[in-house]
């Protein structure tokens, strides 16, 4: 996700996109892979760096990006743009999961029938349990 000073961002879309990238809203204290909206300020604790990016908005216009130390919260400077990487490397688009699962189950049933025809009942049970 890219942020650039002077660009317009819609808060509901920002939140949805951060959640899709597996960032979590702050519960009590901010930790890596978390974000927090506080009025027109968005704090993002990068999952890949030990910085908190504080984004200041005026309405939906991004005016300033501050870099804060994650431990001391000391200001480390400002930047005009920042790239936020996903909170985890295990992201996947799940929109096509149903057809994939259907194909997997169909193939499993085919293999079970093959094992049962060959009188390999232990293998047939094992593949049922594992798939």
N, C-alpha and C positions, 0 to 999 in steps of 0.2 A: 504494500500500500504506500503510495507516494503522497507527500504533503508538500505544498509550495506556498510560500507567503504571497498573498495577493489573489489567491484562487478562492472560489466559492465552494463550500461543502455543506451538504444537508445533514443535520445531526442524526435523524433516524437512519439514514443510509450509512453514516459513519459507524454507528453502533452496530448495525446489522453486519457490516463488513468485518468489523473487529471480532464479533462473535463467530463469524464464519471462519476467521483465521485462528480460532480457538483461544482468543484472549477472553479473560473472565472479568466481570465487574468486580471492583474492590468490595470486600466484605468488611474487614476491620482495618487491616494495614495493606499497603500496596506492595506487591511482590512481583518477581519476573512473570511476564505473561498476563499482566492485569492492566485495566484501564479504569479511569474515573472521570465522570463528567461533573463539573462543579460550576453551574451557571454557564458562562461563555468560555470556560477553561476546560481543556481536555488534557489529562495526564495519561501518558502511555509508558509503562515500564517495559522496555524492550526485552524480549526473550533472548536476544543474541548479544546484547551489550549491557553493561552495568550502568546505564543511564536512564533517567526518566525524561521523556520529552514532554514539555509543557507547551501546549498549543493554545494561543490566545486568539479568540474570535471576536469580531464585532458583528453581531447578528450571525450571518453565515460566511463572512469574509475572514479568511485567516490572515491575521495581522502580524503575529510574532511567534517564533518557535524558540523556546528556551531549552537549553540542555542542562539538566540537574544531575548532580552526583547521586547515585542511588542510596548510598549509606548516609552521607552527611546532608544531603539535599542542597549542597552549596551550588551556586550558579557556575556553570562551566562555559558560559558564553551563549551566543545566539547563532542561528543558522537560517538560511533562506529556504532550504528544502531538506527533507528527511525521508528516508525509505524505511518503513516498518516491515520487518520480516514476520512470517507466521509464528505463532507462539510455540508450535510444535512442527516437526518435520513430517508428521504423519497426517497430512491433510489429504482428503480424497473427496471427489465429487460423488455423492451418493444418489444422484438423480436417476441413474440407470441400474440401481442395485436389484430391483425386482426381476428384470429379465435375466440378469446374471444368476441369481439364486434359482430361478426356474430351470435354466440350462444345467446348472450344477446338479440339481435334484434329478433331472431326467437322465443325466449321464450316470449318476449313482445307481438309479434303478436299473439301468441297462447292465452295469457291472455286477450288481447283485444277482440278476438273472443268469448272467454268464457263470458266476461262481456256483450258484445253485445247480445249474445244468451240469457242471463239472464235478458235482458232489463235494464242493469245497465250502461247507457250511460255516466253518469258523471264519474264513476270509469274508464271506458274505455278511456275517454279523458284524465283523470288525469294520467293514467299510460303511455299514449303516450307522454305526455309532460315531465314527470319525467325521463323516460328512454331515 
